[in-house]
């Protein structure tokens, strides 16, 4: 299983790119750039919310140009989730037809069953990474505010029945670290790759949540030091299954 992140790191040095594909996301993950409070960055700070205001959905012609340069593309947005691009399926079909390897990171919420059936019907194998930080609605929603756990989980399980590589990315926090072993067992049962994504996320900062300034205090680093993050990129991500 360690090959997953070896591939991920190696392709950054080869013919690969990562793009913010759209400006849309329906979640309010508390450590996302979209929720950063402006004052944290000082006067003129480039917060995620400012980036969202000047961003838009990537046009098809731009996507094709990128595909003519890079044979591997990662849709792992810093201010967005690729599934909310209105023409994602069309773009992925183009990538498949032109032998472009795709990796998609998503929270998995907000799309109906037909959307996922269309996505999984794409011929060329893709790696699809679902960010779900818990094994139930209450726990997963603590960090990924607005996520529908059952909807995302069903989408992930449906993908596990397809020819695509499905991954469950789980960010450990104090409130969910006790669920990691169960999550690993579930992933193993359904032939899903499980990834514990170590994080440097800290507490006691202001965020923009539910349209108001909010002091973030309820999401804390895991008590288990082996699950805590550090500043080294090589150690920032860890395969635990």
GULO-705380 format. One record per residue: residue in one letter; x, y, z of N, C-alpha, C, O in turn. Coordinates in pm, whole numbers, plus 50000, padded with zeros to 5 digits. Atoms other than C-alpha are relative to their C-alpha. Layout:
N
R rest  n_xx  n_yy  n_zz ca_xx ca_yy ca_zz  c_xx  c_yy  c_zz  o_xx  o_yy  o_zz
R    A     X     Y     Z     X     Y     Z     X     Y     Z     X     Y     Z
...
end
This chain:
241
R rest  n_xx  n_yy  n_zz ca_xx ca_yy ca_zz  c_xx  c_yy  c_zz  o_xx  o_yy  o_zz
R    X 50081 49880 50000 50000 50000 50000 50085 50127 50000 50036 50234 49964
R    X 49915 49882 49999 50296 50236 50040 50020 50058 49861 50060 50173 49846
R    X 49980 49956 50138 50307 50257 49661 49912 50121 49967 49945 50201 49880
R    X 50091 49889 50029 50014 50500 49669 50070 50134 50011 50066 50215 49918
R    X 49938 49869 49982 50211 50790 49809 50135 50011 49930 50181 50121 49900
R    X 49880 49996 50083 50530 50690 49631 49963 50051 49861 50032 50136 49804
R    X 50048 49953 50130 50334 50734 49308 49965 50149 50007 50001 50226 49918
R    X 50047 49863 49987 50183 51058 49434 50116 50099 50001 50111 50202 49934
R    X 49885 49911 49990 50519 51215 49520 50083 49997 49872 50129 50101 49824
R    X 49917 50013 50119 50705 51079 49219 49943 50077 49881 50018 50139 49806
R    X 50058 49936 50119 50459 51215 48964 50012 50152 50005 50004 50218 49901
R    X 49982 49856 49992 50509 51566 49098 50130 50041 49931 50144 50157 49890
R    X 49872 49970 50062 50860 51545 48954 50001 49961 49853 50101 49980 49783
R    X 50006 50041 50139 50743 51409 48621 49892 50081 49929 49863 50195 49967
R    X 50095 49929 50084 50481 51504 48365 49862 50002 50065 49771 49932 50021
R    X 50123 49999 49923 50204 51588 48611 49969 50141 50049 50059 50223 50065
R    X 50038 49870 49942 50006 51885 48740 49879 49982 50089 49801 49888 50073
R    X 50117 49996 49913 49752 51961 49010 49929 50132 49977 49992 50238 49981
R    X 50073 49877 50030 49479 52211 48933 49877 50015 50088 49811 49917 50123
R    X 50128 49966 49938 49198 52386 49117 49902 50016 49885 49907 50115 49811
R    X 50081 50021 50119 48933 52287 48868 49878 50092 49994 49825 50121 49887
R    X 50120 49917 49990 48648 52507 48990 50017 50090 50122 50122 50090 50186
R    X 49996 49917 49880 48567 52756 49265 49894 49957 50101 49873 50023 50202
R    X 50117 50040 49924 48278 52561 49414 50029 49891 50103 50110 49801 50080
R    X 50006 50107 49900 48234 52355 49730 49884 50029 50091 49861 50145 50126
R    X 50116 49980 49915 47926 52302 49946 50032 49975 50148 49946 49997 50233
R    X 49961 50024 49861 48119 52208 50263 50067 50124 50060 50103 50217 49988
R    X 49928 49896 49929 48275 52435 50525 50104 49935 50093 50102 49958 50214
R    X 49897 50065 49919 48571 52226 50642 50078 50107 50075 50126 50203 50016
R    X 49958 49888 49915 48703 52428 50932 50145 50043 49977 50182 50155 50012
R    X 49862 49962 50027 49069 52422 50824 50025 50026 49851 50139 50043 49809
R    X 49987 49970 50142 49001 52482 50456 50032 50149 49981 49992 50232 50062
R    X 49970 49860 50032 49135 52802 50297 49872 50082 49983 49872 50202 50007
R    X 50127 49929 50021 48773 52891 50217 49947 50059 50130 49875 50159 50128
R    X 50054 49955 49870 48703 52934 50589 50097 50092 50075 50064 50139 50184
R    X 49901 49917 49930 49017 53134 50678 49948 50141 50019 49890 50201 49928
R    X 50042 49862 49969 48945 53465 50847 50104 50098 49945 50224 50079 49965
R    X 49911 49907 50069 49092 53761 50654 50111 50056 50087 50226 50066 50043
R    X 49903 49933 49913 49267 53922 50951 50121 49912 50031 50228 49963 50067
R    X 49890 50091 49970 49481 53612 50998 50118 50023 49906 50233 49996 49941
R    X 49897 49980 50102 49673 53705 50684 50046 50145 49992 50132 50178 49910
R    X 49960 49860 50002 49704 54077 50759 49933 50075 49887 49854 50019 49811
R    X 50059 49915 50102 49610 54364 50533 50038 49949 49861 50156 49928 49832
R    X 49973 50046 50136 49576 54249 50174 50031 49852 49991 50076 49805 49886
R    X 49971 50143 50001 49612 53883 50271 49917 49926 49897 49798 49955 49878
R    X 50069 50077 50105 49522 53636 49996 49930 49880 50062 49981 49769 50053
R    X 50072 50112 49939 49266 53425 50181 49929 49918 49893 49914 49961 49779
R    X 50071 50085 50092 49081 53138 50023 49872 50065 49949 49836 50048 49833
R    X 50125 49935 50041 48759 53342 50018 50025 50105 49893 49944 50121 49802
R    X 49965 49905 50106 48931 53612 49814 50029 49929 49870 49993 49976 49762
R    X 49968 50078 50120 49059 53347 49575 49872 49948 49934 49862 49945 49811
R    X 50126 50048 50053 48707 53207 49538 49931 50108 49917 49875 50080 49812
R    X 50068 49889 50068 48575 53549 49437 50053 50025 49860 49979 50066 49772
R    X 49941 49971 50131 48815 53577 49145 50018 49874 49916 50079 49879 49809
R    X 49985 50128 50070 48793 53211 49038 49870 49963 49928 49765 50023 49952
R    X 50117 50047 50075 48555 53028 48805 50023 49857 49956 50130 49800 49979
R    X 49985 50135 50053 48493 52690 48644 50096 50001 49882 50089 50088 49796
R    X 49904 50006 50110 48775 52587 48412 49929 49969 49868 49854 49872 49860
R    X 50058 50027 50132 48670 52611 48044 50060 49874 49939 50172 49835 49970
R    X 49957 50125 50063 48695 52297 47833 50127 50019 49918 50214 49932 49919
R    X 49882 49976 50084 48951 52451 47597 50126 50009 50086 50232 49961 50045
R    X 49884 49992 49910 49182 52528 47890 50038 49862 50051 50156 49829 50062
R    X 49974 50135 49954 49145 52174 48019 50073 49919 49892 50167 49845 49921
R    X 49936 50072 50110 49238 52036 47677 50145 50045 49982 50233 49963 49955
R    X 49862 49950 50013 49546 52261 47660 50091 49940 50105 50204 49901 50076
R    X 49921 50059 49892 49666 52133 47996 50026 49852 49970 50136 49802 49991
R    X 49987 50140 50033 49602 51776 47882 50099 49973 49887 50154 49864 49878
R    X 49903 50014 50108 49820 51834 47576 50143 50014 50050 50239 49977 49982
R    X 49868 49979 49941 50110 51923 47807 50033 49895 50105 50147 49849 50114
R    X 49980 50094 49890 50064 51688 48102 49921 49872 49977 49804 49877 49939
R    X 50073 50126 50018 49975 51319 48082 49944 49946 50131 49882 49840 50134
R    X 50061 50033 49871 49881 51305 48451 49944 50128 50059 50012 50230 50063
R    X 50063 49882 49942 49638 51544 48614 49936 49964 50133 49869 49861 50146
R    X 50059 50018 49867 49537 51576 48978 49898 50111 50022 49930 50229 50012
R    X 50103 49903 49965 49210 51746 49065 49984 49995 50152 49896 49927 50205
R    X 49999 49996 49853 49281 51819 49431 49999 50146 50041 50103 50205 50068
R    X 50012 49856 49978 49150 52167 49499 50036 50045 50140 50015 49973 50238
R    X 49973 49937 49871 49266 52396 49776 49885 50090 50041 49867 50120 50160
R    X 50117 49916 49969 48955 52613 49751 49873 49942 49938 49770 50008 49936
R    X 50116 50055 50071 48718 52377 49568 50002 49848 50003 50098 49786 50048
R    X 50011 50145 50016 48600 52023 49507 49961 49974 49856 49862 50029 49808
R    X 50024 50016 50144 48612 51897 49146 49863 49946 49962 49819 49969 49849
R    X 50130 50057 50039 48277 51716 49158 49894 50107 49978 49788 50079 49922
R    X 50098 49894 50017 48100 52053 49162 50020 50080 49872 49946 50175 49845
R    X 49989 49942 50133 48231 52153 48821 49885 49944 49916 49868 49823 49910
R    X 50120 50048 50070 47917 52135 48603 50027 49905 49884 49936 49834 49841
R    X 49970 50085 50115 48097 51952 48319 50112 49900 50030 50185 49860 49939
R    X 49892 50091 49961 48330 51722 48512 50000 49872 49918 50106 49832 49870
R    X 50006 50127 50070 48209 51403 48343 50050 50015 49856 50124 49930 49807
R    X 49954 49973 50137 48265 51551 47996 50152 50010 49995 50215 49954 49906
R    X 49856 49981 49998 48620 51650 48089 50072 49868 50027 50176 49840 49968
R    X 49938 50128 49968 48698 51311 48237 49992 49903 49883 50084 49824 49861
R    X 50010 50085 50119 48573 51136 47927 50105 50041 49896 50163 49955 49830
R    X 49895 49952 50091 48805 51354 47719 50136 49948 50045 50216 49901 49964
R    X 49872 50048 49947 49095 51263 47948 50017 49851 49973 50126 49807 49936
R    X 49994 50144 50024 49012 50894 47916 50031 49970 49854 50114 49884 49823
R    X 49981 50023 50143 48995 50912 47538 50138 50039 49952 50186 49991 49849
R    X 49868 49951 50039 49331 51090 47527 50112 49948 50090 50221 50004 50095
R    X 49899 50072 49920 49513 50858 47767 50065 50088 50106 50185 50077 50131
R    X 49952 49915 49891 49548 51118 48045 49959 49934 50132 49842 49906 50154
R    X 50027 50064 49870 49576 50964 48391 49945 50104 50097 50003 50212 50112
R    X 50067 49905 49913 49343 51131 48640 49996 49951 50145 49978 49832 50171
R    X 50021 50026 49858 49336 51150 49019 49910 50109 50054 49936 50228 50033
R    X 50101 49906 49952 49040 51314 49191 49989 49990 50151 49978 49880 50206
R    X 50024 49994 49856 49006 51424 49553 49864 50066 50024 49838 50173 49969
R    X 50135 49948 49979 48650 51480 49677 49948 49966 50138 49996 49873 50202
R    X 50069 50035 49875 48429 51489 49985 49882 49908 49971 49831 49843 50063
R    X 50102 50097 50040 48165 51294 49790 49857 50036 50028 49768 49954 50006
R    X 50135 49961 49960 47860 51490 49906 49932 50087 49894 49997 50170 49831
R    X 50078 49908 50080 47583 51649 49702 49967 49954 49860 49902 50027 49785
R    X 50027 50051 50134 47568 51433 49390 49911 49875 50007 49922 49794 50100
R    X 50091 50115 49999 47300 51180 49298 50067 49875 49946 50182 49879 49900
R    X 49944 50130 50038 47351 50814 49213 50038 49997 49852 50139 49936 49816
R    X 49971 50003 50143 47340 50874 48837 50133 50069 49969 50206 50026 49879
R    X 49871 49932 50018 47633 51117 48862 50114 49902 50022 50208 49896 49943
R    X 49892 50093 49968 47848 50850 49024 50005 49884 49902 50113 49836 49868
R    X 50001 50106 50100 47737 50582 48779 50067 50048 49871 50143 49974 49809
R    X 49937 49944 50120 47839 50811 48491 50151 50013 50019 50228 49983 49928
R    X 49857 49982 49974 48173 50886 48654 50072 49865 49999 50179 49852 49939
R    X 49935 50130 49991 48252 50521 48727 49995 49923 49868 50066 49823 49852
R    X 50007 50067 50130 48156 50422 48372 50114 50040 49908 50132 49979 49803
R    X 49889 49954 50082 48457 50610 48234 50103 49888 49988 50140 49825 50087
R    X 49921 50118 50031 48684 50357 48069 50136 49997 50067 50171 49898 50131
R    X 49863 50001 49947 49036 50461 48174 49997 50006 50152 49926 50088 50211
R    X 49998 50007 49854 49112 50375 48535 50048 50130 50063 50151 50185 50023
R    X 49965 49880 49925 49121 50673 48769 50021 49965 50147 49974 49861 50194
R    X 49990 50012 49854 49222 50710 49133 49910 50108 50060 49928 50227 50035
R    X 50097 49908 49941 48940 50866 49333 50013 49991 50151 49993 49885 50210
R    X 49972 49994 49857 49015 50975 49688 49886 50072 50071 49858 50188 50043
R    X 50110 49943 49922 48725 51033 49928 50051 50047 50136 50108 49968 50212
R    X 49963 49946 49869 48793 51260 50225 49883 49985 50097 49787 50062 50091
R    X 50105 50027 49902 48580 51121 50509 50069 49976 50134 50135 49875 50153
R    X 49923 50004 49874 48710 51186 50861 49918 49943 50115 49904 50006 50220
R    X 50077 50065 49895 48499 50945 51061 49921 49884 49944 49916 49864 49822
R    X 50079 50116 50044 48279 50636 51050 49851 50020 50025 49774 49924 50017
R    X 50141 49969 49981 47947 50809 51124 49978 50148 49971 50073 50226 49963
R    X 50034 49863 50037 47766 51132 51044 50051 50103 50103 50110 50204 50065
R    X 49963 49904 49896 47830 51305 51377 50150 50027 50001 50193 50142 50009
R    X 49855 49985 49992 48205 51242 51378 50057 50064 49873 50137 50157 49881
R    X 49947 49947 50127 48272 51309 51009 49968 50148 49984 50045 50221 49922
R    X 50047 49863 50019 48080 51637 51028 50069 50102 50090 50050 50222 50072
R    X 49933 49907 49909 48295 51786 51306 50103 50084 49928 50111 50205 49949
R    X 49904 49924 50080 48573 51883 51067 49941 50039 49865 49950 50155 49824
R    X 50057 49973 50133 48397 51853 50731 49854 50044 50017 49761 49967 49991
R    X 50133 49947 49970 48101 52073 50820 49915 50003 49873 49952 50062 49773
R    X 50090 50005 50114 47810 52005 50586 50008 49871 49922 49930 49851 49828
R    X 49989 50126 50072 47922 51661 50470 49889 49904 50039 49856 49890 50157
R    X 50098 50106 49977 47656 51394 50432 50076 49868 49999 50107 49815 49892
R    X 49917 50120 49989 47844 51090 50559 49943 49884 49919 50015 49818 49844
R    X 50060 50117 50065 47597 50832 50429 50005 50014 49848 50028 49916 49778
R    X 49994 49976 50144 47586 50990 50083 50142 49978 49947 50161 49913 49844
R    X 49861 50014 50043 47965 51008 50058 50046 49855 50010 50116 49806 49922
R    X 49960 50138 49979 48012 50658 50197 49942 49909 49892 50011 49820 49841
R    X 50063 50081 50105 47764 50507 49949 50069 50023 49865 50087 49929 49788
R    X 49930 49970 50125 47940 50685 49663 50135 49928 49996 50176 49878 49891
R    X 49871 50068 49991 48272 50541 49781 49983 49850 49981 50062 49787 49910
R    X 50024 50144 50014 48131 50188 49810 49962 49963 49858 50002 49858 49808
R    X 50037 50025 50139 47979 50212 49463 50126 49997 49913 50139 49914 49823
R    X 49875 49997 50075 48321 50304 49328 50085 49876 50023 50157 49833 49933
R    X 49922 50119 49968 48476 50004 49501 49958 49881 49915 50034 49785 49901
R    X 50048 50107 50086 48266 49783 49273 50043 50021 49855 50022 49934 49770
R    X 49960 49968 50137 48408 49950 48963 50146 49962 49977 50211 49903 50064
R    X 49861 50029 50033 48745 49915 48789 50095 50110 50044 50216 50100 50023
R    X 49917 49888 49956 48870 50241 48938 50062 49971 50138 50012 49888 50214
R    X 49934 50013 49870 49107 50269 49237 49935 50097 50097 49938 50218 50075
R    X 50073 49917 49905 48911 50397 49536 50079 50007 50131 50125 49905 50182
R    X 49922 49978 49879 49082 50546 49841 49916 50075 50103 49838 50165 50069
R    X 50066 49931 49888 48949 50653 50180 50107 50078 50074 50193 50019 50140
R    X 49906 49914 49929 49146 50949 50315 49937 50045 50132 49828 50102 50133
R    X 50052 49976 49865 49100 50993 50690 50102 50086 50074 50213 50041 50101
R    X 49911 49912 49925 49254 51291 50873 49978 49976 50150 49868 50000 50199
R    X 50017 50027 49857 49316 51193 51239 49993 50129 50083 50074 50220 50066
R    X 50013 49895 49899 49199 51433 51509 49971 49933 50134 49952 49811 50140
R    X 50030 50056 49868 49138 51388 51879 49860 49936 50002 49839 49834 50068
R    X 50138 50047 49994 48766 51338 51815 49974 49876 49915 49868 49815 49928
R    X 50029 50115 50086 48806 51060 51556 50107 49892 50001 50091 49789 49936
R    X 49890 50097 50007 49134 50877 51622 49959 49862 50049 50017 49762 50008
R    X 50046 50130 49950 48947 50602 51808 49925 49922 49892 49899 49803 49911
R    X 50074 50068 50106 48765 50519 51483 50089 49949 49886 50040 49886 49792
R    X 49911 50034 50111 49071 50461 51267 50004 49850 49974 49996 49808 49858
R    X 49992 50145 50020 49094 50085 51323 49873 49945 49935 49879 49859 49847
R    X 50126 50045 50062 48728 50037 51240 49995 50044 49854 49951 49968 49767
R    X 50000 49951 50137 48767 50252 50929 50091 49914 49912 50056 49883 49798
R    X 49908 50087 50074 49065 50040 50820 49935 49866 49970 49950 49813 49860
R    X 50066 50129 50020 48863 49722 50869 49892 50010 49891 49878 49921 49807
R    X 50104 49980 50101 48574 49861 50662 50062 50011 49862 50015 49951 49765
R    X 49933 49981 50128 48811 49970 50387 50052 49866 49946 50037 49836 49828
R    X 49947 50130 50040 48976 49628 50380 49888 49909 49950 49905 49836 49851
R    X 50114 50083 50036 48636 49458 50361 49954 50028 49858 49915 49937 49785
R    X 50052 49961 50131 48543 49651 50048 50110 50026 49898 50084 50084 49792
R    X 49888 49984 50093 48887 49652 49884 50026 50147 49966 50049 50182 49850
R    X 49974 49857 50013 48935 50025 49939 50133 50031 50067 50158 49983 50178
R    X 49875 49959 49938 49277 50175 50004 49969 50099 50113 49888 50190 50096
R    X 50021 49909 49886 49290 50345 50344 50124 50084 50024 50235 50032 50028
R    X 49889 49908 49981 49505 50651 50401 49974 50087 50122 49874 50159 50127
R    X 50005 49906 49888 49562 50826 50733 50087 50118 49961 50209 50105 49951
R    X 49928 49881 50045 49660 51176 50628 50039 50084 50121 49957 50157 50175
R    X 49952 49922 49887 49873 51327 50904 49989 50148 49968 50013 50190 49855
R    X 50025 49858 50025 49802 51694 50946 50071 50088 50102 50092 50049 50217
R    X 49942 49899 49911 49966 52003 51092 49895 50097 50051 49928 50205 50101
R    X 50108 49909 49964 49629 52156 51169 50005 50033 50150 50024 49945 50234
R    X 49994 49952 49862 49622 52363 51486 49867 50060 50041 49776 50075 49958
R    X 50125 49946 49948 49351 52512 51706 50017 50146 50039 50121 50208 50013
R    X 49999 49863 49948 49266 52849 51861 50030 50104 49893 50123 50183 49906
R    X 49991 49900 50105 49227 53052 51542 49859 50036 49957 49765 49959 49979
R    X 50131 49959 50046 48940 53243 51393 49975 49949 49858 50065 49948 49774
R    X 50040 50045 50133 48752 53105 51095 49868 50066 49963 49801 50125 50048
R    X 50126 49947 50050 48458 53214 50882 49906 49882 49983 49921 49803 49889
R    X 50088 50117 49999 48178 52965 50956 49856 50044 50018 49825 50123 50107
R    X 50142 49962 49996 47804 52996 50893 49983 50152 49994 49900 50210 50065
R    X 50008 49856 50028 47860 53354 50773 50036 50089 50118 49990 50203 50127
R    X 49955 49914 49891 48024 53479 51090 50138 49958 50049 50181 49845 50029
R    X 49869 50026 49943 48360 53503 51260 49984 49910 50122 49906 49938 50212
R    X 50015 50100 49894 48405 53202 51488 50137 49956 50049 50227 49930 49969
R    X 49875 50050 49942 48683 53100 51726 49998 49848 49996 49914 49784 50059
R    X 49993 50145 50014 48782 52746 51635 50074 49940 50120 50190 49973 50145
R    X 49940 50063 49883 48849 52537 51945 49963 49852 50012 50022 49781 50094
R    X 50054 50135 49979 48663 52208 51898 50069 49892 49917 50043 49773 49937
R    X 49925 50098 50078 48895 52040 51645 50145 50002 50047 50217 50100 50026
R    X 49867 50006 49938 49216 51927 51817 50085 49889 49938 50031 49791 49887
R    X 49911 50104 50053 49521 51727 51706 49981 49869 50075 49938 49871 50191
R    X 50016 50129 49932 49518 51353 51788 50093 49989 50121 50203 50046 50122
R    X 49918 50022 49882 49650 51247 52128 50115 49903 49971 50221 49912 50032
R    X 49897 50095 50039 49845 50964 51967 50106 50073 49918 50077 50117 49807
R    X 49897 49924 50073 50177 51126 51864 50035 49940 49865 50084 50011 49778
R    X 49968 50062 50128 50221 50875 51583 49904 50044 49890 49931 50023 49772
R    X 50099 49953 50097 49914 51026 51415 50008 50150 49977 49936 50205 49894
R    X 49987 49854 50012 50022 51388 51455 50091 50036 49884 50181 49959 49850
R    X 49922 49957 50115 50168 51582 51164 50122 50080 50040 50138 50117 50156
R    X 49886 49912 49982 50490 51775 51125 50024 50072 49869 49947 50055 49775
R    X 49981 49914 50114 50637 52013 50871 50069 49933 49881 50081 49994 49774
R    X 49933 50069 50109 50816 51754 50659 49897 49943 49903 49809 49866 49944
R    X 50095 50052 50098 50629 51680 50337 50006 49848 49995 49903 49782 49982
R    X 49984 50145 50007 50771 51327 50335 49929 49930 50115 49887 49816 50101
R    X 50063 50061 49885 50624 51264 50679 49859 50051 50022 49787 50004 50110
R    X 50131 49938 49983 50314 51474 50637 49888 49904 49966 49776 49918 50017
R    X 50100 50095 50044 50130 51185 50472 50048 49859 50030 50165 49826 50008
R    X 49959 50134 49961 50130 50828 50591 49895 49897 49962 49776 49915 49989
R    X 50086 50112 50032 49983 50505 50460 49995 49908 50122 50100 49866 50170
R    X 50007 50079 49878 49853 50303 50756 49941 49863 49977 49933 49783 50071
R    X 50060 50133 50022 49693 50003 50591 50097 49912 49924 50065 49796 49895
end
